[in-house]
Amino acid sequence: STNRWALQHAQCAEVCLAEQQTDERGRRGRQWQSPAGVNVYLSLRWCFASVPQQLPLLSLVTGIAVAEALAMCGVQGHGLKWPNDIVFSGMEGPASLKKLGGILLEAVGTLQQVVIGIGLNVNMLPDANTTSIDQPWTSLRSLQGKSVERNTLVAALLSRLVEHLQAFPNLDNAQFQQAWQDWDVLAQRSIRVLAGSEVWEGLADGVDSQGQLRLQLNNGLSKVFSSADVSVRM
């Protein structure tokens, strides 16, 4: 995977791109489908001068950068699904979200260094190799009806990502929460949250100052989650 190569070999601010991954990894050890020559598989190793106080927000800030880059390239109808999915909802609404991509962050040593992995479905179309994908998905080519130039997309991704990373140590939390709200596809939607062996249901209420998902429970109480699997209820 590009993340594994960056963890083992990359220097600060070096980028690894792959045409195909043979040891792809996703969140919680899940596999990520990586067919050859059609998608973007990208990892960036970034070094901070010291461990940022707001480090738990980095994955969400990365998502904001990706969403902005896609908008720069003319994509519409996309958004962010907490904690690290880039999705398309379009006219059908959040109840039928389709995954466009994902983000996987891995810390290096003392947490001052991090590898940021981004995978995006760009020119992939349904075929015999995609039948094993176990969740609704789409690609930029499917959405736009034409092939997408991956180099142009990568340039936009790196432009927005590096700008956000440079500003991250001085992140304004209020501005972050507003930016997340602008892209949040779960906001005020009925969701089901699986945390360990427990299942919770209620209304998604954005994220708190630590990037945790806020859930308004059906009994009127509220709860926050730092890690969980979330699905939208019909």
TIVONU-216040 format. One line per field, with one value per residue (C-alpha): residue number from 1; residue in one letter; x, y, z. Coordinates in Angstrom, 3 decimals, always signed. Layout:
// residues N
nr: NUM  ...
rest: a  ...
X: X  ...
Y: Y  ...
Z: Z  ...
END
This chain:
// residues 234
nr: 1  2  3  4  5  6  7  8  9  10  11  12  13  14  15  16  17  18  19  20  21  22  23  24  25  26  27  28  29  30  31  32  33  34  35  36  37  38  39  40  41  42  43  44  45  46  47  48  49  50  51  52  53  54  55  56  57  58  59  60  61  62  63  64  65  66  67  68  69  70  71  72  73  74  75  76  77  78  79  80  81  82  83  84  85  86  87  88  89  90  91  92  93  94  95  96  97  98  99  100  101  102  103  104  105  106  107  108  109  110  111  112  113  114  115  116  117  118  119  120  121  122  123  124  125  126  127  128  129  130  131  132  133  134  135  136  137  138  139  140  141  142  143  144  145  146  147  148  149  150  151  152  153  154  155  156  157  158  159  160  161  162  163  164  165  166  167  168  169  170  171  172  173  174  175  176  177  178  179  180  181  182  183  184  185  186  187  188  189  190  191  192  193  194  195  196  197  198  199  200  201  202  203  204  205  206  207  208  209  210  211  212  213  214  215  216  217  218  219  220  221  222  223  224  225  226  227  228  229  230  231  232  233  234
rest: s  t  n  r  w  a  l  q  h  a  q  c  a  e  v  c  l  a  e  q  q  t  d  e  r  g  r  r  g  r  q  w  q  s  p  a  g  v  n  v  y  l  s  l  r  w  c  f  a  s  v  p  q  q  l  p  l  l  s  l  v  t  g  i  a  v  a  e  a  l  a  m  c  g  v  q  g  h  g  l  k  w  p  n  d  i  v  f  s  g  m  e  g  p  a  s  l  k  k  l  g  g  i  l  l  e  a  v  g  t  l  q  q  v  v  i  g  i  g  l  n  v  n  m  l  p  d  a  n  t  t  s  i  d  q  p  w  t  s  l  r  s  l  q  g  k  s  v  e  r  n  t  l  v  a  a  l  l  s  r  l  v  e  h  l  q  a  f  p  n  l  d  n  a  q  f  q  q  a  w  q  d  w  d  v  l  a  q  r  s  i  r  v  l  a  g  s  e  v  w  e  g  l  a  d  g  v  d  s  q  g  q  l  r  l  q  l  n  n  g  l  s  k  v  f  s  s  a  d  v  s  v  r  m
X: +0.000  +1.085  +0.688  +3.023  +5.651  +5.399  +5.724  +8.849  +10.619  +9.225  +10.808  +8.832  +6.493  +7.145  +4.201  +3.704  +1.334  +0.501  -1.224  -2.401  -2.155  -1.691  -1.763  -4.414  -5.711  -8.692  -10.065  -10.257  -8.207  -10.739  -9.523  -9.837  -10.381  -7.472  -7.786  -4.947  -4.770  -8.171  -8.163  -6.059  -4.022  -2.031  -0.062  +1.692  +4.135  +3.862  +6.018  +4.935  +7.451  +5.659  +2.606  -0.426  -2.821  -5.761  -4.247  -7.536  -9.056  -6.495  -8.478  -11.542  -9.506  -8.053  -11.602  -12.431  -9.359  -10.444  -14.002  -12.699  -10.355  -13.211  -15.266  -12.317  -12.467  -16.151  -17.604  -20.999  -23.248  -20.421  -19.814  -18.207  -19.516  -17.955  -15.258  -13.346  -15.516  -15.969  -19.441  -21.951  -25.572  -26.872  -30.618  -31.419  -30.339  -28.152  -30.244  -28.548  -24.967  -22.414  -18.768  -16.339  -13.259  -11.694  -8.935  -6.519  -4.106  -1.242  +1.056  +4.819  +6.702  +6.107  +2.979  +4.891  +4.873  +1.860  +1.148  -2.063  -3.544  -6.287  -8.063  -10.551  -12.695  -11.943  -12.399  -13.509  -16.694  -18.734  -17.317  -16.458  -13.668  -15.976  -18.642  -16.921  -17.329  -19.673  -21.128  -22.733  -20.072  -19.602  -16.787  -16.161  -16.432  -19.839  -21.021  -19.662  -20.165  -16.591  -13.058  -11.311  -7.668  -6.081  -3.010  -5.245  -7.158  -3.971  -2.649  -5.864  -5.751  -2.175  -2.784  -5.680  -4.151  -0.784  -2.476  -4.588  -1.595  +0.505  -2.278  -3.203  -1.012  -2.942  -6.341  -9.325  -11.808  -14.872  -13.832  -13.135  -16.578  -18.220  -16.228  -17.174  -20.818  -20.685  -19.751  -21.450  -23.954  -25.168  -26.264  -29.740  -30.273  -31.508  -28.510  -27.525  -24.168  -22.328  -19.680  -18.130  -21.037  -23.470  -25.950  -27.285  -29.891  -30.746  -30.080  -26.563  -25.583  -22.246  -18.942  -17.549  -14.264  -12.365  -13.920  -16.155  -19.543  -22.426  -25.613  -28.934  -30.533  -34.191  -34.652  -33.492  -29.996  -26.816  -23.707  -20.368  -18.286  -14.593  -14.741  -17.734  -19.458  -22.353  -25.229  -28.115  -31.582  -34.281
Y: +0.000  +3.609  +4.120  +1.242  +2.563  +6.072  +4.726  +2.782  +4.944  +8.460  +11.624  +14.615  +16.102  +13.255  +11.823  +8.249  +7.471  +4.026  +2.770  -0.242  -1.517  -5.188  -4.801  -2.138  -1.225  +0.691  +1.765  -0.974  -3.313  -3.457  -4.020  -1.296  -2.375  -1.067  -1.984  -0.902  +2.371  +3.854  +5.413  +7.623  +5.929  +8.602  +8.901  +11.960  +11.903  +15.118  +16.349  +18.892  +20.847  +19.527  +17.387  +19.607  +19.952  +19.330  +16.233  +14.230  +16.644  +15.912  +13.158  +15.402  +18.361  +16.050  +15.202  +18.884  +19.351  +16.441  +17.764  +21.195  +19.706  +17.775  +20.971  +22.718  +19.985  +20.567  +17.727  +18.381  +16.472  +15.086  +15.427  +13.894  +11.040  +10.942  +9.994  +9.484  +8.738  +10.871  +10.115  +11.117  +11.718  +13.780  +14.108  +10.842  +12.175  +10.770  +7.609  +6.246  +7.397  +5.995  +5.911  +7.883  +7.460  +7.103  +8.435  +6.489  +8.255  +6.434  +8.032  +7.659  +7.297  +10.280  +11.579  +14.567  +12.724  +11.244  +9.439  +10.577  +8.077  +8.995  +6.633  +7.929  +6.090  +8.030  +6.097  +2.746  +1.280  -1.736  -5.005  -8.520  -7.191  -4.933  -7.478  -8.154  -4.566  -4.834  -1.290  +1.145  +3.000  +5.204  +6.904  +10.332  +8.874  +7.387  +10.738  +12.942  +10.592  +10.954  +9.941  +12.140  +13.238  +11.834  +14.114  +17.181  +15.719  +14.846  +18.387  +19.808  +17.328  +18.185  +21.905  +21.928  +19.332  +21.060  +24.408  +22.881  +21.050  +24.200  +26.019  +23.067  +23.914  +27.206  +25.756  +27.893  +25.415  +27.487  +27.784  +24.047  +23.184  +25.503  +23.950  +20.459  +21.485  +22.687  +19.177  +17.000  +14.645  +13.213  +16.463  +16.187  +12.795  +9.699  +7.402  +4.122  +4.026  +0.764  +1.254  -2.019  -4.309  -1.465  +0.079  +3.612  +5.469  +9.139  +12.349  +13.239  +16.634  +17.433  +17.091  +18.574  +20.451  +17.137  +15.865  +13.375  +12.586  +14.082  +12.038  +13.249  +10.105  +9.300  +9.703  +13.328  +12.732  +13.189  +11.095  +11.523  +8.929  +9.028  +5.842  +3.969  +2.669  +4.842  +4.078  +6.294  +5.089  +5.148
Z: +0.000  -0.465  +3.292  +4.069  +1.625  +3.093  +6.630  +5.744  +3.178  +2.734  +4.068  +5.336  +2.687  +0.238  -1.679  -2.808  -5.698  -7.018  -10.150  -8.154  -4.597  -3.813  -0.021  +0.281  +3.718  +5.022  +8.363  +11.039  +8.860  +6.046  +2.513  -0.108  -3.713  -5.818  -9.499  -11.781  -13.648  -12.848  -9.372  -7.109  -4.374  -2.575  +0.659  +2.050  +4.954  +6.951  +9.831  +12.435  +14.537  +17.632  +18.271  +17.508  +20.411  +18.074  +16.411  +16.726  +14.192  +11.481  +9.771  +9.555  +8.288  +5.631  +4.582  +4.247  +2.017  -0.205  -0.487  -1.453  -4.059  -5.662  -5.819  -7.507  -10.170  -10.831  -8.743  -7.148  -4.779  -2.634  +1.085  +4.159  +6.290  +9.731  +10.381  +7.145  +4.106  +1.002  -0.323  -2.969  -2.066  -4.973  -5.436  -3.687  -0.287  +2.494  +2.909  -0.234  +0.210  -2.211  -1.270  -3.437  -1.306  +2.094  +4.313  +6.513  +8.865  +10.559  +13.123  +12.953  +16.232  +18.499  +16.687  +15.278  +11.964  +10.251  +6.988  +5.329  +2.901  +0.428  -1.925  -4.504  -7.045  -10.205  -13.452  -12.000  -13.497  -12.347  -13.689  -12.557  -10.341  -8.297  -7.360  -4.032  -2.818  +0.167  +0.238  -2.211  -4.197  -7.204  -9.104  -10.577  -14.069  -13.270  -11.907  -14.682  -17.602  -18.800  -17.919  -15.334  -15.651  -12.511  -12.569  -12.472  -9.550  -7.644  -8.129  -6.637  -3.744  -2.815  -3.177  -0.719  +1.611  +2.004  +2.641  +5.401  +6.904  +7.027  +8.877  +11.114  +14.171  +14.483  +13.637  +14.614  +16.075  +15.277  +11.629  +11.539  +12.881  +10.349  +7.497  +8.655  +8.876  +5.261  +4.065  +6.706  +5.027  +8.352  +10.028  +11.541  +9.947  +11.761  +12.140  +13.760  +15.539  +16.223  +18.927  +20.004  +20.835  +21.533  +19.093  +19.499  +17.455  +17.201  +15.273  +14.131  +15.536  +13.935  +15.765  +18.967  +19.460  +19.500  +16.282  +18.076  +16.564  +18.543  +18.723  +20.094  +21.475  +21.091  +24.885  +24.731  +26.073  +24.041  +23.523  +21.739  +19.889  +19.047  +16.969  +15.578  +12.475  +11.336  +8.988  +7.892  +8.834  +6.168
END
